[in-house]
């Protein structure tokens, strides 16, 4: 058996503002932007690097979905982003005025910080200790 997670759906209010945030503020790559109807696009982004998992930006289409934009996990960290250089990435986040919820903190596994995306979803940015 060979299974893997290929993408995760992320509710957004607007496709273009989300693309702009993730590509310009976080440095992600836009891997696909396909128009399916006047209201629906298939928009996928991913961090630069070796990972294969993409985020599918899914525009909220009703009040129930809009209520979850920015809080898909009940105020817990939602996504975990690994890095090879947390100091570089922290400086980029600060330069781009990304909300830092918890600054870099040493832990037994390495260094981590928490930031919020444009809608308030919480992310862990982690640089693991090398073995």
Number of C-alpha atoms within 10 A of each C-alpha: 2 3 5 7 8 11 15 14 13 19 25 23 17 12 18 11 11 22 20 14 16 18 16 12 18 17 16 17 17 18 13 14 15 10 11 9 8 6 8 14 17 15 22 22 21 21 21 13 9 7 10 12 15 20 18 22 24 22 22 19 13 8 8 9 15 15 12 17 19 21 17 17 13 10 11 11 16 16 14 13 12 15 17 12 13 19 13 10 15 19 11 15 17 12 10 13 10 17 15 17 14 12 12 18 11 11 10 7 11 14 19 22 18 20 20 18 17 16 14 15 22 24 19 18 21 21 20 17 11 7 3
